[in-house]
Amino acid sequence: MKDAVFLRACRREPTPYTPVWLMRQAGRYMPEYRALRERVPFLTLCKSPELAAQVTVEAVERLGVDAAIIFADILLLLEPMGVGLEFSASDGPVIRRPLRSGADVDRLQENHPAETVPFVFEAVRRARASLASHIPLIGFSGAPFTLASYLIEGGSSRHYLATKRFMYTDPGAWHALMDRLVRVIVPYVNGQIAAGAQAVQLFDSWVGCLSPADYRTFLLPHMKTLFRAIAPGTPVIHFGTETAGLLECMAEAGGDVIGVDWRIDLDAAWQRVGFDRAVQGNLDPAVLFAPRAELRRQVARVLAAAAGRPGHIFNLGHGILPHTPVENVVALVEMVHEMSAQGATHQAAARDAPREEGS
Ligand code: CP3
């Protein structure tokens, strides 16, 4: 397992081909998933370890990806805080009692994830047991800013105005909230590692709405504390979107692998992150709706931007969209494997070929 291609890439070791997995690889674009969801509500599915493990493993087998991600949701950790989490079919996630003040932060319930979300750890154990031994399992958590945005906005948001107003108006309560979230994320992530996850990803999906200066003031110290507390030896992927202005901050915060979305070229992003770090990304999920030739061209472009450097994990810049044709996703995975293996062969041949004088 230690030598799994995905884990080697996390450690920036050379690989025979570029590993690929896809955010939301188990989801509504898959007919098997939709069939299951007709019988089982989303939260029930997340809380049924046997079903969650099954969905996790099925996606890997269907797609031929190099890693599994445990089927769960970043918001599961918020429900036991007593804020009233619901998933409605039309509006997405809703927090019934969003935070409005410092007093609301103090009222948040704080219990150990082993007591509040034991089903996630059990799903990790079961998924690990039924996955092929060479396929690493990725555990995950939301990062503090993204979780706070749901707690404060009460759901998805466009401008994150309530979140920012809270942050600017009552920095003391904001920092207290960050502290609390870090205190619950650490055992949540480490618990997944203990249960059998080989890597973890922190989803800071909405952090890109912050200025770099605000990131440093309101977030960076908490992110550093969080990264330092994650069990050493397990690669951590640090993901966000619209982060072209924040990549240096995110790299400084921590993570062995920095997730990159498609709004920046991968080579430019890697340069800013630093080549001493691995990167993950960064195909636009919408390209999975393109004709095959365009998909191929865009895969080639991402691979060319990575330039065969060790430490690239191929992924989308964000999750697979609903209605994505499954056959295109399968084709993408095949293309990444095939094209990157050819590239690796070319590079090895170029390395091994006798150099011409003066070249
Ligand atoms: O990636 C995977 O395959 C693992 C499963 C996974 C889900 N959510 C399942 C899910 C993961 C890693 C997540 C993370 C997550 N959840 C994030 C961070 C990643 C991102 O997309 O930025 C966020 C912001 C959430 C919160 C969330 N959960 C939203 C906004 C929604 C509604 C929007 C949507 O896509 O439906 C969910 C629901 C959700 N989480 C679904 C799935 C498969 C769809 C629920 C359904 O079956 O109807």
Residues whose N, C-alpha, C, O or C-beta is under 5 A from the ligand:
A	BS01	CP3	L22 M23 R24 Q25 A26 G27 R28 R37 F42 I69 I70 F71 A72 D73 I74 G92 P93 F203 S205 G319
